[in-house]
Amino acid sequence: MARYTDANCKLCRRENQKLFLKGAKCFSTKCPFEKKGFAPGQHGRSKRFKQSEYGVQLREKQKLRRIYGILERQFQRYFEIAARRKGITGETLIYLLEQRLDNIVFRLGFAPSRKAARQLVRHRHIMVNGITVDIPSFQVNPGDEVEVREKSKKMDIFHSSLRRVKEGRMLPWLNLNKANLSGTLVEIPNRADIPVTINESLIVELYSK
């Protein structure tokens, strides 16, 4: 399975925006984005130039792709699926990404980041409706229950991550049971409720050219 292996913090610096790819580190004083604040590479310290219309659209697409941790070809497949479905293509694209199993594991607070959630899924620590699933891109549907496997419930990563989830802060489309280390996708979320600062219409414009 292809995956990004370079430094995650470079991605935030490249997009000039915190993408929260490293969990707790992103909120600490050790965050490289806070320390450096300039783009990576030889010319990173130079003044950022004005982007063309295409450049703005491309950066928006790259930000969304990097937030959810997927590569270009897979992202394009998601867009093609979203374009075939009824409704607003950009919003449908984000709904599809939100329904990924690794994202649901992260949103429930079982992992400090999507990258960590992806690893937990690949290592078979996560079950959906009582069946172990090791595919991070598995689409979770409303009513599906996502839970930690019984043999994995003593792992510290789950408990340390859940300690950072404050009461009443769970997203409205998710239902979390901390005691059982399980959660349910209640419904497909509204776009306004999804905490992703992306202008998805720019991505639709980019792929429409």
TATAQUI-V882520 format. One record per pair of residues at least 4 apart in sequence whose ideal C-beta (glycine too) atoms are under 8 Angstrom apart, sorted by the first residue. I is the first residue (numbers start at 1). J is the second residue. D is the distance in Angstrom with one decimal. If there is no record, write none. Layout:
((I J D) (I J D))
This chain:
((1 122 7.9) (2 71 5.7) (3 69 8.0) (3 71 7.4) (4 8 7.8) (4 69 7.0) (4 71 7.0) (6 10 6.3) (7 11 8.0) (8 12 7.5) (8 21 4.2) (8 22 5.7) (8 115 7.1) (9 13 6.6) (9 21 7.4) (9 22 6.6) (9 31 7.4) (9 32 4.1) (9 33 6.4) (10 14 6.0) (10 40 4.4) (11 15 6.4) (11 19 6.0) (11 21 6.4) (11 66 4.9) (12 17 6.6) (12 18 5.4) (12 19 4.9) (12 21 6.7) (12 26 8.0) (12 32 7.7) (12 33 4.6) (13 32 6.9) (13 33 5.8) (13 36 6.3) (13 37 7.5) (13 38 6.7) (13 39 5.5) (13 40 5.2) (13 44 7.2) (14 39 5.5) (14 40 6.1) (14 62 7.9) (15 19 6.5) (15 59 6.4) (15 62 6.6) (15 63 5.0) (15 66 7.0) (16 39 7.0) (16 48 7.0) (17 63 6.6) (17 197 7.6) (18 26 6.0) (18 31 7.6) (18 33 5.6) (19 63 6.8) (19 66 5.7) (19 67 5.2) (20 26 4.7) (20 67 7.8) (20 113 7.4) (21 26 7.1) (21 66 7.3) (21 67 7.8) (21 69 7.5) (21 113 6.1) (21 114 7.4) (21 115 6.6) (22 26 5.2) (22 31 7.7) (22 113 6.0) (23 111 7.8) (23 112 3.0) (23 113 4.1) (23 116 6.7) (23 161 7.9) (24 28 6.4) (24 112 5.8) (24 164 7.1) (25 30 5.8) (25 31 6.0) (26 31 5.4) (26 33 7.7) (27 31 7.4) (29 34 6.8) (30 35 7.8) (31 35 6.9) (32 36 5.5) (33 37 6.5) (38 44 4.7) (38 45 5.1) (39 43 7.7) (39 44 4.0) (39 48 7.2) (40 44 5.3) (51 55 3.5) (51 56 5.0) (51 59 6.9) (52 56 7.2) (53 57 6.6) (54 58 6.1) (54 206 7.4) (55 59 6.3) (56 60 6.6) (56 202 6.4) (57 61 6.6) (57 202 4.6) (57 203 6.9) (57 205 5.7) (57 206 3.9) (58 62 6.2) (58 206 6.4) (59 63 6.3) (60 64 6.7) (60 198 6.2) (60 199 5.6) (60 200 7.8) (60 202 4.3) (60 203 5.7) (60 206 7.6) (61 65 6.2) (61 75 7.5) (61 202 7.5) (61 203 4.7) (61 206 5.6) (62 66 6.0) (63 67 6.3) (63 198 6.1) (64 68 6.8) (64 75 7.8) (64 93 7.9) (64 94 7.6) (64 97 7.5) (64 196 7.3) (64 198 4.9) (64 200 7.2) (64 203 6.4) (65 70 5.8) (65 71 7.6) (65 72 7.0) (65 75 4.7) (67 114 7.8) (67 196 6.3) (67 198 7.5) (68 97 4.7) (68 100 6.9) (68 103 6.3) (68 114 6.5) (69 102 7.5) (69 114 5.0) (69 115 5.9) (69 118 6.5) (70 74 4.7) (70 75 5.3) (70 78 7.6) (70 97 7.7) (70 137 7.8) (71 75 6.9) (72 76 6.4) (73 77 6.7) (74 78 6.7) (74 137 7.3) (75 79 6.6) (76 80 6.5) (76 207 7.9) (77 81 6.5) (78 82 6.3) (78 93 6.0) (78 96 5.2) (78 97 6.5) (79 83 6.2) (79 89 7.6) (79 93 5.8) (79 203 7.4) (79 207 5.6) (80 84 6.7) (81 85 6.7) (81 96 6.3) (82 89 5.1) (82 90 7.7) (82 92 4.0) (82 93 4.0) (82 96 5.9) (83 89 5.2) (83 207 7.7) (85 89 7.9) (85 92 5.2) (87 91 6.6) (87 92 5.1) (88 92 6.4) (89 93 6.4) (89 204 5.1) (90 94 7.0) (90 200 3.1) (90 201 5.3) (90 203 6.1) (90 204 4.8) (91 95 6.4) (91 191 4.7) (91 200 6.5) (92 96 6.5) (93 97 6.7) (93 200 6.2) (93 203 7.0) (93 204 8.0) (94 98 6.1) (94 191 6.6) (94 194 6.1) (94 196 6.5) (94 198 7.3) (94 200 5.9) (95 99 6.4) (95 188 5.6) (95 189 7.1) (95 191 8.0) (96 100 7.7) (96 139 7.3) (97 103 6.6) (98 103 5.8) (98 104 7.9) (98 107 7.7) (98 189 6.2) (98 194 6.2) (99 103 7.4) (99 104 7.2) (99 139 4.9) (99 140 5.2) (99 141 7.3) (99 185 7.3) (99 188 7.6) (100 104 7.0) (100 136 6.5) (100 137 5.5) (100 138 7.2) (100 139 7.0) (100 140 7.5) (101 105 6.4) (101 121 5.7) (101 126 6.8) (101 128 6.8) (101 133 6.1) (101 135 6.9) (101 136 5.9) (101 137 7.1) (101 138 4.1) (101 139 7.6) (101 140 5.7) (101 146 7.1) (102 106 6.5) (102 114 5.7) (102 117 4.4) (102 118 4.3) (102 121 5.4) (102 136 3.9) (102 137 7.6) (103 107 6.0) (103 114 6.1) (103 117 7.2) (104 108 6.2) (104 140 4.9) (104 146 5.4) (104 174 7.5) (104 183 7.5) (104 185 6.3) (105 110 4.8) (105 111 5.5) (105 117 4.0) (105 120 6.3) (105 121 6.4) (105 126 5.9) (105 146 6.6) (106 110 7.3) (106 111 5.2) (106 113 6.6) (106 114 4.7) (106 116 7.7) (106 117 4.2) (107 171 6.0) (107 174 6.0) (108 146 6.6) (108 170 7.9) (108 174 6.1) (108 176 5.5) (108 183 4.1) (109 161 5.5) (109 162 5.0) (109 164 6.9) (109 165 3.7) (109 170 7.8) (109 176 6.8) (110 117 6.8) (110 120 7.0) (110 126 7.7) (110 148 6.4) (110 158 5.4) (110 161 6.0) (110 162 7.1) (110 181 7.0) (110 183 7.9) (111 116 4.1) (111 117 3.7) (111 120 5.7) (111 157 6.8) (111 158 7.9) (111 161 5.6) (112 116 5.4) (112 157 7.5) (112 160 7.7) (112 161 5.1) (112 164 7.5) (113 117 6.9) (114 118 6.3) (115 119 6.8) (116 120 6.5) (116 157 7.0) (116 161 8.0) (117 121 6.5) (117 136 7.6) (118 122 6.3) (118 136 4.4) (119 123 6.1) (120 125 4.6) (120 126 5.9) (120 157 7.3) (121 125 7.3) (121 126 5.0) (121 133 6.8) (121 134 6.0) (121 135 7.1) (121 136 4.8) (121 138 7.8) (122 134 5.6) (122 136 6.5) (123 134 7.5) (124 132 5.3) (124 134 4.9) (124 149 7.1) (125 148 6.2) (125 149 5.5) (125 152 4.1) (125 155 7.1) (126 132 7.3) (126 133 6.2) (126 134 7.9) (126 146 6.5) (126 147 7.5) (126 148 6.5) (126 149 6.8) (127 131 6.1) (127 132 5.2) (127 133 6.7) (127 146 7.4) (127 147 5.2) (127 148 7.4) (127 149 5.5) (128 133 4.8) (128 138 6.8) (128 140 6.5) (128 144 5.6) (128 145 7.1) (128 146 5.6) (129 144 5.7) (129 145 5.7) (130 145 7.8) (132 149 6.4) (133 138 5.1) (140 144 4.9) (140 146 6.3) (140 185 5.1) (141 185 6.9) (142 185 5.5) (142 186 6.5) (142 187 5.1) (142 188 6.2) (143 184 7.0) (143 185 7.1) (143 186 8.0) (144 184 6.9) (144 185 5.5) (145 182 5.9) (145 183 7.3) (145 184 5.1) (146 182 6.8) (146 183 5.4) (146 184 7.3) (146 185 7.3) (147 180 6.7) (147 181 6.1) (147 182 3.5) (147 183 7.4) (148 152 5.3) (148 153 5.3) (148 155 7.9) (148 158 5.8) (148 181 4.0) (148 182 7.2) (149 153 7.4) (152 158 7.5) (153 158 6.9) (153 181 5.4) (155 159 7.7) (156 160 5.5) (157 161 6.1) (158 162 6.2) (158 181 5.9) (159 163 6.6) (160 164 7.6) (161 165 7.4) (162 178 5.8) (162 181 7.8) (165 169 6.4) (165 170 6.9) (165 176 7.2) (165 178 7.7) (170 174 5.6) (170 175 7.5) (170 176 5.1) (171 189 7.0) (171 193 6.6) (171 195 7.7) (172 186 7.8) (172 189 7.3) (172 193 5.8) (173 185 6.6) (173 186 5.3) (173 187 5.1) (173 188 7.0) (173 189 4.1) (173 193 6.8) (174 183 5.7) (174 184 7.1) (174 185 6.3) (174 186 6.5) (175 183 6.1) (175 184 4.5) (175 186 5.4) (176 182 7.9) (176 183 4.5) (177 181 7.5) (177 182 4.8) (177 183 6.5) (189 193 5.0) (189 194 5.4) (190 194 7.6) (198 203 7.7) (199 203 7.9) (200 204 6.6) (201 205 6.5) (202 206 6.4) (203 207 6.6) (204 208 6.0) (205 209 7.3))
